[in-house]
Amino acid sequence: MALTPEAKVKAQVKKILDAHNAYYFLPATGGYGRSGVPDIVCCHEGRFIGIEVKAGSNTPTALQLRELQRINDAGGIGLWVNEDTLPKLRTVLTLITGETT
């Protein structure tokens, strides 16, 4: 079965998180959870990160953006990425660990 464009980006995000030894999971809302929750919930070096994943020119909905902002307001890191902005995620993880490039 072929992966959707978004699933391909999620696979890349998971590889990046694995390379940084981050804990993460993909919450399944399926009508039972909270709407707008990011696609990937992560903890890295004690920092909470919510990652909304999009593909191509798709952008987060207003509800998704509000949830990412709530994460940021609470002291976590809420961000969204697509295939073109994956370096942003690498940069965030590197800054958290204090690694030098």
C-alpha atoms as an extended CHARMM CRD file, in Angstrom:
* protein
*
       101  EXT
         1         1  MET       CA              0.0000000000        0.0000000000        0.0000000000  PROA      1               0.0000000000
         2         2  ALA       CA              1.4110000000        3.3610000000       -1.0260000000  PROA      2               0.0000000000
         3         3  LEU       CA              1.9100000000        6.0330000000        1.6040000000  PROA      3               0.0000000000
         4         4  THR       CA              0.0090000000        9.2860000000        1.3560000000  PROA      4               0.0000000000
         5         5  PRO       CA              2.1260000000       12.4410000000        0.9630000000  PROA      5               0.0000000000
         6         6  GLU       CA              1.4560000000       13.3360000000        4.6190000000  PROA      6               0.0000000000
         7         7  ALA       CA              2.3860000000        9.8220000000        5.7590000000  PROA      7               0.0000000000
         8         8  LYS       CA              5.7040000000       10.1980000000        3.9360000000  PROA      8               0.0000000000
         9         9  VAL       CA              6.4220000000       13.4280000000        5.8340000000  PROA      9               0.0000000000
        10        10  LYS       CA              5.4090000000       11.7600000000        9.1180000000  PROA      10              0.0000000000
        11        11  ALA       CA              7.8840000000        8.9620000000        8.3790000000  PROA      11              0.0000000000
        12        12  GLN       CA             10.6300000000       11.5610000000        7.8880000000  PROA      12              0.0000000000
        13        13  VAL       CA              9.6760000000       13.3030000000       11.1350000000  PROA      13              0.0000000000
        14        14  LYS       CA              9.8390000000        9.9800000000       12.9910000000  PROA      14              0.0000000000
        15        15  LYS       CA             13.3290000000        9.3190000000       11.5870000000  PROA      15              0.0000000000
        16        16  ILE       CA             14.4850000000       12.7230000000       12.8260000000  PROA      16              0.0000000000
        17        17  LEU       CA             12.9750000000       12.1260000000       16.2680000000  PROA      17              0.0000000000
        18        18  ASP       CA             14.5320000000        8.6520000000       16.4360000000  PROA      18              0.0000000000
        19        19  ALA       CA             17.9330000000       10.0990000000       15.5240000000  PROA      19              0.0000000000
        20        20  HSD       CA             17.6150000000       12.4620000000       18.5000000000  PROA      20              0.0000000000
        21        21  ASN       CA             16.3920000000        9.7010000000       20.8460000000  PROA      21              0.0000000000
        22        22  ALA       CA             13.1600000000       11.5930000000       21.4460000000  PROA      22              0.0000000000
        23        23  TYR       CA             10.0850000000        9.9870000000       22.9650000000  PROA      23              0.0000000000
        24        24  TYR       CA              7.0200000000       10.4220000000       20.7490000000  PROA      24              0.0000000000
        25        25  PHE       CA              3.6670000000        9.0080000000       19.8400000000  PROA      25              0.0000000000
        26        26  LEU       CA              0.9400000000        9.6720000000       17.3000000000  PROA      26              0.0000000000
        27        27  PRO       CA             -2.3150000000       10.2660000000       19.1650000000  PROA      27              0.0000000000
        28        28  ALA       CA             -5.3650000000        8.6550000000       17.6230000000  PROA      28              0.0000000000
        29        29  THR       CA             -8.3320000000       10.9200000000       18.2080000000  PROA      29              0.0000000000
        30        30  GLY       CA            -10.9160000000        9.0390000000       16.1390000000  PROA      30              0.0000000000
        31        31  GLY       CA            -13.7890000000       11.0030000000       17.5970000000  PROA      31              0.0000000000
        32        32  TYR       CA            -12.8080000000       10.1780000000       21.1760000000  PROA      32              0.0000000000
        33        33  GLY       CA             -9.9530000000       12.5970000000       21.7130000000  PROA      33              0.0000000000
        34        34  ARG       CA             -9.5780000000       16.3280000000       21.5460000000  PROA      34              0.0000000000
        35        35  SER       CA             -9.8750000000       17.9150000000       18.1090000000  PROA      35              0.0000000000
        36        36  GLY       CA             -6.8600000000       19.8150000000       16.8210000000  PROA      36              0.0000000000
        37        37  VAL       CA             -4.2700000000       17.8280000000       18.7850000000  PROA      37              0.0000000000
        38        38  PRO       CA             -0.9760000000       17.7650000000       16.8370000000  PROA      38              0.0000000000
        39        39  ASP       CA             -0.1640000000       14.7070000000       14.7370000000  PROA      39              0.0000000000
        40        40  ILE       CA              2.9020000000       13.8680000000       16.8150000000  PROA      40              0.0000000000
        41        41  VAL       CA              3.3550000000       14.4800000000       20.5320000000  PROA      41              0.0000000000
        42        42  CYS       CA              6.9630000000       14.3910000000       21.6670000000  PROA      42              0.0000000000
        43        43  CYS       CA              9.2070000000       14.8580000000       24.6680000000  PROA      43              0.0000000000
        44        44  HSD       CA             12.8790000000       15.6170000000       24.1150000000  PROA      44              0.0000000000
        45        45  GLU       CA             15.3160000000       16.4830000000       26.8940000000  PROA      45              0.0000000000
        46        46  GLY       CA             12.3730000000       17.3300000000       29.1280000000  PROA      46              0.0000000000
        47        47  ARG       CA             10.7230000000       19.6450000000       26.5930000000  PROA      47              0.0000000000
        48        48  PHE       CA              7.1800000000       19.0290000000       25.3820000000  PROA      48              0.0000000000
        49        49  ILE       CA              6.7960000000       19.3170000000       21.6040000000  PROA      49              0.0000000000
        50        50  GLY       CA              3.6300000000       19.1140000000       19.5250000000  PROA      50              0.0000000000
        51        51  ILE       CA              4.2020000000       18.6530000000       15.8050000000  PROA      51              0.0000000000
        52        52  GLU       CA              1.5130000000       19.1530000000       13.1780000000  PROA      52              0.0000000000
        53        53  VAL       CA              2.5170000000       17.4860000000        9.9130000000  PROA      53              0.0000000000
        54        54  LYS       CA              1.3750000000       18.6860000000        6.5060000000  PROA      54              0.0000000000
        55        55  ALA       CA              2.3670000000       17.8200000000        2.9600000000  PROA      55              0.0000000000
        56        56  GLY       CA              2.8520000000       20.0680000000       -0.0230000000  PROA      56              0.0000000000
        57        57  SER       CA              1.0600000000       23.3870000000        0.1800000000  PROA      57              0.0000000000
        58        58  ASN       CA             -1.3780000000       22.2230000000        2.8800000000  PROA      58              0.0000000000
        59        59  THR       CA             -1.3900000000       24.3230000000        6.0290000000  PROA      59              0.0000000000
        60        60  PRO       CA             -2.8390000000       23.7650000000        9.4960000000  PROA      60              0.0000000000
        61        61  THR       CA             -6.4540000000       24.6320000000       10.1680000000  PROA      61              0.0000000000
        62        62  ALA       CA             -7.3560000000       27.4660000000       12.5080000000  PROA      62              0.0000000000
        63        63  LEU       CA             -8.1090000000       24.8860000000       15.2160000000  PROA      63              0.0000000000
        64        64  GLN       CA             -4.7110000000       23.2040000000       14.7460000000  PROA      64              0.0000000000
        65        65  LEU       CA             -2.9320000000       26.5600000000       14.8780000000  PROA      65              0.0000000000
        66        66  ARG       CA             -4.8020000000       27.4250000000       18.0690000000  PROA      66              0.0000000000
        67        67  GLU       CA             -3.6850000000       24.1680000000       19.6820000000  PROA      67              0.0000000000
        68        68  LEU       CA             -0.0590000000       24.7740000000       18.6470000000  PROA      68              0.0000000000
        69        69  GLN       CA             -0.2910000000       28.2710000000       20.1440000000  PROA      69              0.0000000000
        70        70  ARG       CA             -1.7230000000       26.8590000000       23.3850000000  PROA      70              0.0000000000
        71        71  ILE       CA              1.2890000000       24.5370000000       23.5860000000  PROA      71              0.0000000000
        72        72  ASN       CA              3.6440000000       27.4850000000       23.0640000000  PROA      72              0.0000000000
        73        73  ASP       CA              1.7500000000       29.5670000000       25.6290000000  PROA      73              0.0000000000
        74        74  ALA       CA              2.1290000000       26.7370000000       28.1600000000  PROA      74              0.0000000000
        75        75  GLY       CA              5.9150000000       26.7110000000       27.7150000000  PROA      75              0.0000000000
        76        76  GLY       CA              6.1470000000       23.8390000000       25.2450000000  PROA      76              0.0000000000
        77        77  ILE       CA              7.0550000000       23.9350000000       21.5930000000  PROA      77              0.0000000000
        78        78  GLY       CA              4.2240000000       23.7810000000       19.0810000000  PROA      78              0.0000000000
        79        79  LEU       CA              5.2190000000       23.7570000000       15.4360000000  PROA      79              0.0000000000
        80        80  TRP       CA              4.1180000000       22.5130000000       12.0870000000  PROA      80              0.0000000000
        81        81  VAL       CA              6.3090000000       21.0640000000        9.3800000000  PROA      81              0.0000000000
        82        82  ASN       CA              6.0760000000       19.8580000000        5.8200000000  PROA      82              0.0000000000
        83        83  GLU       CA              8.6710000000       18.3020000000        3.5500000000  PROA      83              0.0000000000
        84        84  ASP       CA             10.2600000000       21.7090000000        2.9140000000  PROA      84              0.0000000000
        85        85  THR       CA             10.5360000000       22.7330000000        6.5780000000  PROA      85              0.0000000000
        86        86  LEU       CA             11.9150000000       19.5320000000        8.1180000000  PROA      86              0.0000000000
        87        87  PRO       CA             15.2160000000       21.3430000000        8.8080000000  PROA      87              0.0000000000
        88        88  LYS       CA             13.2570000000       23.5370000000       11.2570000000  PROA      88              0.0000000000
        89        89  LEU       CA             12.5250000000       20.4380000000       13.3500000000  PROA      89              0.0000000000
        90        90  ARG       CA             16.1780000000       19.3720000000       13.2670000000  PROA      90              0.0000000000
        91        91  THR       CA             17.1910000000       22.8660000000       14.4030000000  PROA      91              0.0000000000
        92        92  VAL       CA             14.7080000000       22.8520000000       17.2960000000  PROA      92              0.0000000000
        93        93  LEU       CA             15.9090000000       19.4480000000       18.5280000000  PROA      93              0.0000000000
        94        94  THR       CA             19.5450000000       20.4760000000       18.2070000000  PROA      94              0.0000000000
        95        95  LEU       CA             18.9650000000       23.7070000000       20.1380000000  PROA      95              0.0000000000
        96        96  ILE       CA             17.2150000000       21.7970000000       22.9280000000  PROA      96              0.0000000000
        97        97  THR       CA             20.1800000000       19.4760000000       23.3940000000  PROA      97              0.0000000000
        98        98  GLY       CA             22.7320000000       22.2570000000       23.0260000000  PROA      98              0.0000000000
        99        99  GLU       CA             24.4980000000       20.3810000000       20.2430000000  PROA      99              0.0000000000
       100       100  THR       CA             26.6740000000       22.3010000000       17.8650000000  PROA      100             0.0000000000
       101       101  THR       CA             26.4410000000       21.7360000000       14.1440000000  PROA      101             0.0000000000
